[in-house]
Amino acid sequence: MYERVRADDRSPRYALAVSAALPTPSDAQDARSKLAPLFERAKRAQRDIPDGPRNEALRAIARQLRSRQAEIVAANEQDVAAEAEKGTSEALLDRLRLDAARIESIAAACEQVATLPDPLHQTRRDWRLEAGPEVREVTAPFGVIAMIYESRPNVTVDAGVLALKAGSAALLRGSASALSSNRVLVSAMRDGLNDVGLAPDAVQLIDSPDRHYVGGLLSARGDVDLVIPRGGASLISHVVETATVPVIETGIGVCHLYVHEEADLSMAEAIAVNAKVQRPGVCNAIETLLVDASVAEQALPRIAAALGAHDVELRGCERARARVPTMLPASEGDWSAEFLDLILAVRVVENIDAALSHIDRYGSRHSEAIVTANRSIADRFQREVDAAAVFVNASTRFTDGFEFGFGAEIGISTQKLHARGPMGLAALVTTKYLLDGSGEVRS
């Protein structure tokens, strides 16, 4: 998988390069067998991470990303061109695309994570048992974390650096669409680890698009300590339903913006445009606009015009189309769709009860927003909406680990066990109990 090659003839340092891709497995069991050497290398490398120069490694990775910017962009251009030839939408191409500014942002995120407090070896609570021993609950690494994700190559670095900071090794399985990009990114990360004396095998790429390797990871109980899927509904469902390894579920984003009858319509217009248009191919973009019937006559034409200026396709219910006849008719499937594109479903609702009912039925428990000047309505919305993030008078685009101040983000969890919402370092450690006694025995 990886081989050491001399960086130059004058230096004893070695660079890490990707060699041959993994062979084609016959099934998931065969894939797990072929992945066994990677598992072993990851476990060996992980033992030195918790007490190693983790912050120095993250800064070294940032330096490598910057120094290899042209190489990363060139590899990424190959991926983007290949997807464009397949007819992939511009919104999804945007998720895939890397340029100098985005690489700088990724490098800066590495450096920000290095400045965050150490999540390991922290005492969450302590007490003394009646029999005498002292007990401490302390944070500890998971061990080996596998990340299975689609398209976005920035996730490759986000996942790797957060796992490293949290004391774990990372096994990364990105999508075939980003394979060229991911190869260079992982090579740069391994070089950064090597620069500071940490084992490069703390970050490894599953260097094959073969889907059997996903099954190999999901069945690797005992070798992989945690799996985090990040992608579309089919990927996440497959991981959750088939994994024998513990999973943190990140969910799709069927996010709503509800314009209440007491909304500031200028504010509603600005939020709707930002939440749909800024980056339509991400999970915290809105997919449905709900508008109270009492203000639909005033609100919908102006919001529709603002969105239309950005080429957003609107699909409305009959009541919405009566106000904006240029809307296409919405189908039942549109209410639960994660479009990830410049498409927005629009429904006129009678009141907040109808809005809450719609969100409860069709939402994905990710991010929901209301625009209203009524504080009691806002409080009710935040109290009754079951989602990881609930906004009042603000765009759903803020549901993001970087925006929340967590540094790079491993994903946005829509489940309720262990972690929920944007997952930063605090979500990537577990706990253990340390007991100190003086010869006590239990009676």
ZIHUZI-V390502 format. One record per backbone hydrogen bond with DSSP energy under -1.0 kcal/mol. CO is the residue of the C=O (numbers start at 1). NH is the residue of the N-H. E is the energy in kcal/mol with one decimal. If there is no record, write none. Layout:
# ZIHUZI-V390502
co=CO nh=NH e=E
co=CO nh=NH e=E
This chain:
# ZIHUZI-V390502
co=1 nh=19 e=-2.8
co=3 nh=17 e=-1.9
co=5 nh=15 e=-2.3
co=13 nh=7 e=-1.2
co=15 nh=5 e=-2.0
co=17 nh=3 e=-1.9
co=27 nh=31 e=-2.3
co=28 nh=32 e=-2.5
co=29 nh=33 e=-1.9
co=30 nh=34 e=-2.2
co=31 nh=35 e=-1.8
co=35 nh=39 e=-2.1
co=36 nh=40 e=-2.4
co=37 nh=41 e=-2.3
co=38 nh=42 e=-2.6
co=39 nh=43 e=-2.4
co=40 nh=44 e=-2.2
co=41 nh=45 e=-2.5
co=42 nh=46 e=-2.3
co=43 nh=47 e=-1.0
co=45 nh=48 e=-1.1
co=46 nh=49 e=-1.1
co=49 nh=52 e=-1.8
co=52 nh=54 e=-2.4
co=53 nh=57 e=-2.0
co=54 nh=58 e=-2.0
co=55 nh=59 e=-2.0
co=56 nh=60 e=-2.2
co=57 nh=61 e=-2.5
co=58 nh=62 e=-2.0
co=59 nh=63 e=-2.0
co=60 nh=64 e=-2.3
co=61 nh=65 e=-2.6
co=62 nh=66 e=-2.1
co=63 nh=67 e=-2.5
co=64 nh=68 e=-1.8
co=66 nh=69 e=-1.3
co=68 nh=72 e=-2.5
co=69 nh=73 e=-2.8
co=70 nh=74 e=-2.2
co=71 nh=75 e=-2.2
co=72 nh=76 e=-2.6
co=73 nh=77 e=-2.5
co=74 nh=78 e=-1.3
co=75 nh=79 e=-1.6
co=76 nh=80 e=-2.9
co=77 nh=81 e=-2.5
co=78 nh=82 e=-2.2
co=79 nh=83 e=-2.1
co=80 nh=84 e=-2.6
co=81 nh=85 e=-2.0
co=83 nh=88 e=-2.0
co=84 nh=87 e=-1.4
co=89 nh=93 e=-2.2
co=90 nh=94 e=-2.2
co=91 nh=95 e=-1.1
co=92 nh=96 e=-1.2
co=93 nh=97 e=-1.9
co=99 nh=103 e=-2.6
co=100 nh=104 e=-2.3
co=101 nh=105 e=-2.1
co=102 nh=106 e=-2.3
co=103 nh=107 e=-2.6
co=104 nh=108 e=-2.7
co=105 nh=109 e=-2.0
co=106 nh=110 e=-1.8
co=107 nh=111 e=-1.9
co=108 nh=112 e=-2.2
co=109 nh=113 e=-2.5
co=110 nh=114 e=-1.7
co=122 nh=139 e=-1.7
co=125 nh=137 e=-2.7
co=127 nh=135 e=-3.4
co=129 nh=132 e=-1.7
co=133 nh=129 e=-2.9
co=134 nh=436 e=-2.2
co=135 nh=127 e=-2.1
co=136 nh=434 e=-3.0
co=137 nh=124 e=-3.2
co=138 nh=432 e=-2.4
co=139 nh=121 e=-1.7
co=140 nh=430 e=-2.9
co=143 nh=169 e=-2.8
co=144 nh=225 e=-2.1
co=144 nh=226 e=-1.3
co=145 nh=171 e=-2.5
co=146 nh=228 e=-2.4
co=147 nh=173 e=-2.9
co=148 nh=230 e=-2.6
co=150 nh=152 e=-2.0
co=152 nh=155 e=-1.2
co=153 nh=156 e=-1.1
co=154 nh=158 e=-2.5
co=155 nh=159 e=-2.9
co=156 nh=160 e=-1.6
co=157 nh=161 e=-2.9
co=158 nh=162 e=-2.1
co=159 nh=163 e=-2.2
co=160 nh=164 e=-2.2
co=161 nh=165 e=-2.7
co=162 nh=166 e=-2.0
co=163 nh=168 e=-3.1
co=164 nh=167 e=-1.9
co=169 nh=145 e=-3.0
co=170 nh=204 e=-2.3
co=171 nh=147 e=-2.8
co=172 nh=206 e=-3.4
co=173 nh=149 e=-2.0
co=175 nh=178 e=-1.5
co=176 nh=179 e=-1.4
co=178 nh=182 e=-3.0
co=179 nh=183 e=-2.2
co=180 nh=184 e=-1.4
co=181 nh=185 e=-2.4
co=182 nh=186 e=-2.7
co=183 nh=187 e=-2.0
co=184 nh=188 e=-2.5
co=185 nh=189 e=-2.1
co=186 nh=190 e=-2.6
co=187 nh=191 e=-2.2
co=188 nh=192 e=-2.0
co=189 nh=193 e=-2.1
co=190 nh=194 e=-2.5
co=191 nh=195 e=-2.1
co=193 nh=198 e=-2.2
co=194 nh=197 e=-1.0
co=199 nh=202 e=-1.9
co=200 nh=203 e=-2.0
co=202 nh=170 e=-3.2
co=204 nh=172 e=-3.0
co=205 nh=207 e=-1.5
co=206 nh=208 e=-2.2
co=207 nh=22 e=-1.1
co=210 nh=213 e=-1.4
co=211 nh=215 e=-1.3
co=212 nh=216 e=-2.1
co=213 nh=217 e=-2.0
co=214 nh=218 e=-2.6
co=215 nh=219 e=-1.5
co=217 nh=220 e=-1.4
co=218 nh=244 e=-2.6
co=218 nh=245 e=-1.3
co=219 nh=221 e=-1.2
co=220 nh=223 e=-1.9
co=220 nh=224 e=-2.7
co=226 nh=146 e=-3.0
co=227 nh=248 e=-1.9
co=228 nh=148 e=-1.9
co=230 nh=150 e=-1.5
co=232 nh=236 e=-2.3
co=233 nh=237 e=-2.6
co=234 nh=238 e=-2.2
co=235 nh=239 e=-2.4
co=236 nh=240 e=-2.7
co=237 nh=241 e=-2.5
co=238 nh=242 e=-1.6
co=239 nh=243 e=-2.1
co=246 nh=227 e=-2.5
co=249 nh=414 e=-1.2
co=253 nh=255 e=-1.2
co=255 nh=287 e=-3.1
co=255 nh=288 e=-1.7
co=256 nh=369 e=-2.0
co=257 nh=290 e=-2.9
co=258 nh=371 e=-2.5
co=259 nh=292 e=-2.4
co=260 nh=263 e=-1.9
co=262 nh=373 e=-1.4
co=264 nh=268 e=-2.6
co=265 nh=269 e=-2.3
co=266 nh=270 e=-2.1
co=267 nh=271 e=-2.6
co=268 nh=272 e=-2.5
co=269 nh=273 e=-2.2
co=270 nh=274 e=-2.3
co=271 nh=275 e=-3.1
co=272 nh=276 e=-1.6
co=273 nh=277 e=-3.0
co=274 nh=278 e=-1.3
co=275 nh=286 e=-1.5
co=279 nh=282 e=-1.3
co=282 nh=285 e=-1.4
co=287 nh=345 e=-2.5
co=288 nh=257 e=-2.0
co=289 nh=347 e=-2.6
co=290 nh=259 e=-3.3
co=291 nh=349 e=-2.5
co=292 nh=295 e=-1.4
co=295 nh=299 e=-3.4
co=296 nh=300 e=-1.9
co=299 nh=303 e=-2.4
co=300 nh=304 e=-3.0
co=301 nh=305 e=-2.1
co=302 nh=306 e=-2.0
co=303 nh=307 e=-2.4
co=304 nh=308 e=-2.8
co=305 nh=309 e=-1.6
co=307 nh=310 e=-1.6
co=307 nh=312 e=-1.8
co=308 nh=311 e=-2.0
co=313 nh=344 e=-2.7
co=314 nh=328 e=-2.6
co=315 nh=346 e=-2.7
co=316 nh=330 e=-2.5
co=317 nh=321 e=-2.6
co=318 nh=322 e=-1.5
co=320 nh=324 e=-2.1
co=324 nh=327 e=-1.9
co=328 nh=316 e=-2.6
co=332 nh=335 e=-1.0
co=341 nh=343 e=-2.4
co=342 nh=313 e=-2.9
co=344 nh=315 e=-2.5
co=345 nh=289 e=-3.0
co=346 nh=317 e=-1.7
co=347 nh=291 e=-2.1
co=349 nh=293 e=-2.3
co=351 nh=355 e=-2.0
co=352 nh=356 e=-2.9
co=353 nh=357 e=-2.1
co=354 nh=358 e=-2.4
co=355 nh=359 e=-2.5
co=356 nh=360 e=-2.4
co=357 nh=361 e=-1.9
co=358 nh=362 e=-2.8
co=359 nh=363 e=-2.3
co=365 nh=388 e=-1.5
co=366 nh=389 e=-1.7
co=368 nh=391 e=-3.2
co=369 nh=258 e=-2.6
co=370 nh=393 e=-3.3
co=371 nh=260 e=-2.0
co=374 nh=378 e=-2.3
co=375 nh=379 e=-2.7
co=376 nh=380 e=-2.0
co=377 nh=381 e=-2.6
co=378 nh=382 e=-2.5
co=379 nh=383 e=-2.1
co=380 nh=384 e=-2.8
co=381 nh=385 e=-2.1
co=385 nh=387 e=-1.1
co=389 nh=368 e=-2.0
co=391 nh=370 e=-1.7
co=395 nh=398 e=-1.3
co=396 nh=399 e=-2.1
co=398 nh=400 e=-1.8
co=400 nh=404 e=-2.4
co=401 nh=406 e=-3.1
co=402 nh=405 e=-1.1
co=411 nh=423 e=-3.1
co=412 nh=251 e=-1.3
co=413 nh=421 e=-3.2
co=417 nh=419 e=-2.9
co=421 nh=413 e=-2.7
co=423 nh=410 e=-2.6
co=424 nh=427 e=-1.0
co=425 nh=428 e=-1.9
co=430 nh=140 e=-2.8
co=432 nh=138 e=-2.8
co=434 nh=136 e=-2.3
co=436 nh=134 e=-2.9
